[in-house]
């Protein structure tokens, strides 16, 4: 039996964390790792003590036919990256790696090409996180150096393209 490589091991954990998500569109799971220790986890869901979309049985953005990536202020959920960041101290996050996995809430399928939104990118930058590793398939992922988001402010709003390190088992 082959031993699972470390990056996919952490992405597997992020994927499991996503199963706690309560969004009716997409469920992200995020974990922060530093020095081979998990610092915090986060998934997509409404703020504590507020009703989740799965509890209400509807998504306002979906009812209004708002495309993915737009009008986040109407969303009930706190994103997985944000929940992960607010559960950790900045001291522990400096130089850490954020692992991110996303599933379509309706089909349960992995969503290749997923990425942090511009708001979460800003949080990631301020937290001092070194890189974000995003799962595309069960064995492939992208490593995104946060320094690129810092060097190129426009990258906060662009699709991640080119210059990414892809790895396949």
Buried (B, 14 or more C-beta within 10 A) or exposed (E): EEEEEEBBEBBBBBBBBBEBBBBBBBBBBBBBBBEEEBBBBBBBBBEEEEEBBBEEEEBEBEEEEBEEEEEBEEBBBBBBBBBBBEEBEEEBBEEBBBBBBBBEBEEEEBBEEBBBBBBBBEBBBEBBBBBBBBBBEEBBBBBBBBEEBEEEEEBBEEEBEEEBEEBEE
